[in-house]
Amino acid sequence: MSAPAAPYPYTDGYNPDLLERIPPWAKVVLDIGCGTGALGLAFKQRNPRARVFGIENNPGAAMIAARRLDGVIEGEIETLTLPQSFTGTVDCLIYGDVLEHLRDPWAVLRRHARLLAPAGVLLASIPNVEHWRFAARLLQGGFRYEASGLFDRTHLRWFSRETAQEALAAAGYVALECIGRVFDAEEGQRFIAAIAPALAALGVDREVYARRALALQHVWRGMQSPPAPLQIAATMLPPVGGVSHVRVIEPMRALAAAPGVEARLTQLRDLPPPRPGVPRILILHRPALLGAAGLATLRAVIAAGFLVVCEFDDHPDYIPILQHPEMHNFRAVHAVQTTTPRLALVLGDANPEVAVFPNAVRELPTPRNFADPASLTLFFGGINREADWPVLMPAVNAVAAQAGARLRFVVVHDRGFFEALATPHKEFHPMLDYPAYLARLAEAEISFMPLAETDFNRCKSDLKFIEAAARRVAALASTTVYGEVIEDQRTGVIFHDPESLARGLWRMIEEPEWTRALAEAARLRVARERMLADQILPRLAWYRDLWARRRALHAALIARVPEFADLAPPETQGGAG
């Protein structure tokens, strides 16, 4: 990246609390005061099909942003006439530390309200004039403007939480959320403790003052009309191999970005309390609802007003505990969600209400591989693949012997595979947490994905492929599962036997540019088809539809589980559902 044409006062970063609140499905985002476009760039990694535009008055920052975003208008927002094409089309309008720099922020908020689409969201981060450092500097006689930060000399307006909410309301917005960003809590608490006698003398409650004074900024989310509320809770197994992240953690984070949706991970003993008039969905991730205890668990959560969904992503016939005659995972819940159509058919035998949400990636990180075409790294990180690779190992070793240092191996978890590799160019890692696993994958150029042809494997998902493709790592994969999603020689290499494995791997080593082209084509396919951003609205639509049909679903549940005949269907508390 070349240097900007003129100095600019911005760090090349973004506010993560704003990023987390941009609706994942937003098609058009307008970032007022976009700086270098870092926020928009980060969002486009989550939603590559979004069109992100920026407005920026600094020429150097605007030049950098223009290379990252879909369009940047350079100028002063208070005097600019925005294109008519923005009117009524913007899904997310962002003011990241902007309003305090304007002469008339109230007029800007009113004027820009017409830009939002009917379900559009406003986001704003605003410095807090009640932050304790203001009081400290005034009391100590050290107030001075600074080049940036809370005391930025270009701040023209000051807002407390209350006056910021008033400004939004005057512009026609309903405030949905206000998050205080606290960076120096311990130091702030020491200052508050020091002035506690003065607070008491003034009749100011210390805890109330702390809530007002600790936040350096407030991040606001608003809409022009209140959204339909929804409460989603999800349990989760301890994270192993990425499944918990992909099936629970990341979807719940993305669902929480939907206005009106309260989405949280929880334990059954800590379920969130009901909110009056709000539908309640509980997702149980890979539960083991066995016997009377399993039925008692389900009875309790249904009695608490939840519609219950089981999340499961493996063939149950090959998991011993699920073969118990009193296993209630699928038939004793209202609905089931899974990863593949084939699994949906299997699980549908126990419960016909099944939705398929294929595994998807939350973001496309910046690629880190293919730095040295003279040496490629093959990554193998499979769990429970001990029966899948032995027949292939002679072919792998033959290629490794021929390639020498041109082919390196990184193996995670599978010690047997590592020890069977007849090459010194290898390294081993025991089970890694998911971020560390993905970091090692991202450094490789080839991801090895063997699956033997079995009924259990045929019901597996293509998670390994989309993880690799998102990081521009080329797939070397078996026909089983991957033959249905990878275009051989276009988005990866499919092998049918040891001989085709050896041929494919050798070509990948011999033609690193071809290998890179495979990986880039796969990454493009993920960007178009397998982003989590594209699933959030369908997931919400399904959960809302389940709730709308809750009485019929509950009647079907009782038909399968007569022990629940005395349970009333889920209803909202204190309001019509």
N, C-alpha and C positions, 0 to 999 in steps of 0.2 A: 504494500500500500504506500503510495507516494505521500509526501508531506502536504498538509493543507496549504491553500494559497495564502491564508492569513492566520495569525494566532487565534485560538479559540479557548474559552475559559472552562471547557467541560472535560471531565474525565471520561474515558471511553467505557462507561459502564451503564447499568440500568438499575432501576428499583425492582427487586424481585417480588415485592408485594403487589406491585402493579401487574407484572407479568402473570402472576398466579390468578389474577382476577379478570384477565381478558378472556371473554368467552371462547373456548377452544375452537368452536365452529365458525367464528367470525369471518365473513368473506371480505369485508372492507373495514380497515382500521385507520383512523386519522389521529396521528400523534402530534399534538400542538406543542411546539418547543422540543422537537425531536432530538436536538443535539446532533451527535454523530450517527444516530439511527441504531444504537445498540439494542434498545428495547424492541424495536420492530424486527431487527435481525434475529433476536432470540425467539420472538413469537413465530417468525417464518420457519424456524427450525421445528416448531411444533405443528404448524399448519402451513406447509409449503404452497398450498393453493390460495392462501389469503393474499389479498392486495393491501399492502401497508403503505400509507402515504404520510409524509411528514411536512411540517411547517417549521422553518428555522430562520432566525434573523442574522445569524453569524455566518458569513460566507465560507470560512474554512470548515466549520462543522457541517454546513449544508452540503458542501462538496463531498465529504466523506459519506454522509447519509445517502446522497443520491446514488452512490455505488452499491448501497445495501438494500434500499427500499424500492418500491415500484414507482415512486415519484416524490419529489421534494419541491415545495414552493418556498423560495427565499423571500423574506420580507417580514414586516412588523404585523403581528396578528391583529392589532387594533385598527389598522388602516387597510388591510388586505381585503379585496373582494374575492371570495372563494368561488371556484367553478360551480355552475349550477348543477353539474352532474353529481356533486356531493349531497345535494338536498334530499333528505329522506332515504339515503342509502347507507349511511355509516352505522355499522354494527357496534363499534366501540370507539368512543371519542375520549382521548386521553389528554389530561393536563398534568404533566409531571413537573411539579415545582415551577409553575408558570404564572398562576393567577396573582401571586404576590408581587410580580414584576410589572403588572399592568396598571395603567392610570385608572381605568374603569373596568375592573374584572366583572362586575355585576352586569354591565351591558354586553360584554363578550359572551358570558354564559347565556344570557337571554337570546342573543342573536344566533348563537351556534345551536341552540336547541332544535332548530328546524332541520339540522343536518342529520339527526338520528333517524334510523329506521324505526318502525313501530315497536320492535322489541329491543331497540338499541340500548347500550349501556354507557353511562358516563363514568370515567375513573379520574380521580384527581388526588395528587399528593400535595399537601399544603403545610408549610412550617407552622408550628404552634407558638403563638405569641405568649402563651402562658408557661412555656418551658422554664424550668427552674433557673437556667443560666441567665435569663433576662433579669430575674429578680436578684440573683447573686451579683451580677455586674453593676446593677444600679445601686445596690446596697454598698458595694465595695468601691464604687466610684470609678469603675474601669470600663464603662461602656464605650466601645469604638466600633465603627463599621469595619468589615473585613472584605477580602477579595471574593470570598465565597462562603457558603454555609449559612447557618442561622442568622448571622449578622451581615449578610451580603449587602454591600452598599447600593446594589441596584434594586433592593426590595422597596417597593412604594406603598404596599398595603400589608396589613397585618391581620391575621385571623386567629381567633380561638376556635375551639370545637363548636361552640354555640353559634358564633357569627358565621362560620363556614357553612353550617347547616342552614342558617337563615338565607345565605346567598344562594344556595342550591334550591331551596324552596321557592325563593322569589323568581327563579328562572324556570320554575315548573317541574322540578325534579322531586321524586320521592327518595329520600335517603334510605338505602337498604342496609348499609353497613358502614361502620367507621372503625378503622384499625389504627391504634396508636403504635408508632414505631419508636421503640425505646432502645437506646444504645449505651447509656451510662447510668444504669439503674442504681448501682451501689453508691456512686458518687452523688447522685441525686438524692438518695435516701439519707446520706450523711448531711447534706445541706438542709433537708427538711427537718431532720432531727435537731440540727443546730438552731433553727428558727421556730421550733415547736412552741416555746413560751410566747413568742409574738403571735403565732397563729392562734393559740388559745386566747390570748388577750383580745384578739380581733374577732373571736367567735367563729373561727374557721376550723372545721373539722380536719384533722391532720390527714386521715386516709382519703377524704374527698379531695383535698389539695394535691395529694400525691397522684391520684388518678388524673387530675388536670395538668400537673406540672412535669411528669416524667416523660411524656411522649415528645420527641423532637419534631415529629411530623404526624399528621393524620392522613390516612389513605381512605378516600371516600369512594363508595360505589352507589350509583343512583340510576333510576329509570324515570320515564315520564308517567308510568302507571305501575302499580304494584304487580309483580309476577305471581303466578300460581305457586303456592308453597308446596314443598315436598321434603320429607325427612327420610334419609337413607342411612342405615347403620350396617356395618359389615364386620363380621369376625374374621380372623385370619390365623392360619397355622404359622408356626415359626418359619421365617423366610428360608427356603431351600431352593437353590438352583434357579432362581428368578421367577418361579411360578407365582409366588405370593405377590411379587412386585407387579408383574404383568397382568395378573388376573384380579388383584385387589387394590394394592397401594396406588398404582398409577391411575386406574379408572376412578377411584374414589377422590383423588386429588383433582382430576379433571371434572368430575361431577360437581365438586364443591365450587367450581368457577361459574356454574350456572346460577343466574340470579334466582333467588327464592329457594334454592336447594341447600339444605343442611346435610352434608355428607361427612360421616366420621367413622373411623375405625374404633372398635370397641371390644370389650369382653362381655359375655352374656350377663355377668354379675354387675356390669356398669352400663347397662343400656340407657340411652338418653331419655329423659322424661318426655312425656307427650306434650305437644304444643297444641293449644285449642284450634280445632278446625283443620289440622294438618295431617294429610295421609302419611302412613308410616310403613316403610319397607325394610325388612331385615334380610340381609344376604349372609348365609352361612357358608363359609369357604371350606370345602372338603371336610364336612363334619363326619362324625362316627356316632350316629344316633341309634344306639343299640338297646333293645329290650325296653323294660318299663322305665328305666332312667332316661332313655332317649325320648320316649313319648312324654315323660314329665317335663323335660326341657322344652319341647315344642308346645306343650299345653300352656306353659307359663308365658312364653313369648307371644303366643296367639292371644291369650287372655289379656296381655298388656297392650293389645291393639295393633300388633304387627301383622302384615301380610308377609309370609315367609318364603324365601327363595333359596334353593340349594345351588351353590356354585361348584361344579365338578368337571374335571377335564381329563379323566382317564377311563379306560374300559373297566367297569366295576367287576366283571366276571373274573378278572385276573388279580384282584386284590383280596386276599384271604378273608379279612374281617368283614368285607361286604357280602360274603357268602352266607353269613349267619342268617337263619330263617327269621330272626326278629330284628333285622337291620331295617331302619325306617328312613334312611337318607332321602329317598326319592318319592316314595308313595305318601309319606306323612307330611309333606310340605305343599304349599299352594302351587309352586312352579319351580322349574329347574332352568339354569343357564349353563351353557357349555361352549366348546370351542369349534367343533366341526360338525357338519351334517351327519357324518357317519356315527359320531357319538350321540347325536340327537336321536337317531333311530334306536340306538341301544337303550338310552335312558327313557325314551318315550314308551317303552314297554311297561315301565312302572308308573309313569306320570305323563300324560299327553301334552301338558302345558310346558313346552320346552322352547327356549330361544337360543339361537346360535350367535355369539359374538366372537368372531375369530380373534386370535391374539393380534395385537397391534402395538406399534411403538409410539412412545410419547413424544420423542423428538429425533431429529436427524443431527447428530453431533458432527462437528467439523472433522473431516477425515484426517487420520494421523499416519497412514501407512503408505506403501509404495515409494519410500524415500530412496531405496537402493535397489534398482532392478537386477543387480548381480546376485542378490540374495533374497529369497522369499521365505516367509515363516508360515508353517502350517499349524493351525490351532486345533486342538481337540479338547473339548470340555464337557463331554457327555456324562450324564449320571445314569446308572443302570444300563450301560451299553456293553457289559462284560461278555454277553453272548453274541454280540453283533459284529465285532471286529476281528476275532481270531482268524477266520478264514481269509481275511483280507490282508493280514499282516505280512505274509511273504511278498506280496506285490508291493506294499508300502516300503518294505526294507530293500527290495531290489531297486526301486527308484531312488531311495535315499543313498544307497551305495554308489549309484551312478552319478548322482548330483553332488555328493560331498557337501562342502560348505555352502553350496548354492541353495540348499534346502535345510532350514532349521525347523525345529519342532518346539511348541509350547503345549504342555499337557497339564490340565487341571483335574484333580481328583482321582483319575483312574490310574493307580500305581501299576497295575498289570500291563496296561497299554504302554506306559512309559518304559517299563523294564523290557518289554518285548521289542522295542525299537532298537535296531542294531546300528546305531549311529552315535557318535559323540556330540553331535550338534543338536542337543536337546536340553530342555529345562523342565522341571516339575514344580507344580504348586499344589498343595493340599486344597481342600474345599475352601473357596474364597467367598466373601460376601458378594452380593450381586454387583454393586458398583465396581469392585476390584476385578471381578470376572469380566465385566464388559470392557474395562480398561485394558486388560491383557488381550482380549479379542480384538480390540480396535487397533492394536499394534501389529497384528498379523495381516497377511495378504490372502490366505486360503483358510477356509473353515471346513474341517472334515466332519461329515455327518452320515455315519453308517447306521442303517436300521435293517435288520434281517426281516424277511417276509413272514410275519406272524400276525395272528388276529389282534393281539395286544398292540403291536407296533402300528398296524394299519389304522388304529384309532388315535394315534398320537397326532399332535398338531405340528405345524411347520415353524414353531417358535425359533428354532436354531437358525433357520434360513432368514427370517426377518430381522433377528438380532444382528446377524452378520451383514446382511445387505444394507441395513441402516448405517453401518460403519464402513461401508465400501470394502467389505471383505468378500472375496469370491467363494462361492459354495462348491464343494466337491462332495456330492451327495448320492445316496442310494436311490433306487427307483421307488422303494417303499416310502410313502407319504410325499417325498420331495418331487417325484416324477409328475405329480399332479399340479405342482405350483411353479416349478423351475422349467424354463424353456432351455433345453439342452443346447449348449454352445452359444446361447444368447444371454441368459441371465444366470448361468452357472453351468457346471459340468455334472451330468448324471452318469453314474456307472451301474452296470448290470451284473458284473462279475469281477473277479480280480484282474482279468486281462484289460477290461475297459477302464477299470480304476487306474491301472498303471499307465495306459495310453493317455488318459485325461490329465493325470497329475504331471506326467512328463511334458506334455504340451504347455501346461500352465507355467512350468519352470522355464522352458525354452522360449516362451513368448510372453514375457511379463506385461507388455503393453496390451496384449489380447486379454490376459487375466484381469488387468485393470479395467478394460472395457466391459468385461462380464460383470464385474463388481459395480461399476457405475450404472449399467443398465438395470441391475437388480435394485440398486438404491433408488433409481428413478421410479421403478415399479412400486416400491414401498411408499414413496412419496405420493404416488397417485392413488394407491389402493389400500394401504394398510397403516394409516395413521390413526392414532387414538382419537384425534380431533374429529374425525369423520364418524365416530361411533357414539359420541355423547348424546346427540339429539335422538338417534334411534333407541338408545338405552333408556333415556328419560321417557320417550313415548311409550315404550313397552311397560315400564314401571307404572306410569300413569294409567295405561290401559288395564293392567292387572288390577289396580285399585278400583277402577270403574267397574270391573267385572268381579269384584271380590266376593259378592254374595254367591254367584254361580260357582266360582272357584272353591269357595268354602263348602258348598253343598257337595261338589265332586270330591273334596278331601274327606268329608264325613262318609261318603259312600265307600271310599277306599279304607278308611280307618274309623270304624264305628265307635271306637273308644272316645272319639271327639264329638259325639252326638250332642253333648250338653254344652259345647262351646259355641258362643255366639260368633258370627263373622266379624272380622276386624272392622272397627269404625273409628272415626276421628273423635277426639275428646272435646266435648263442649261445642260442637258445630256439625253441620251437615257435611258428610264426606263426599 
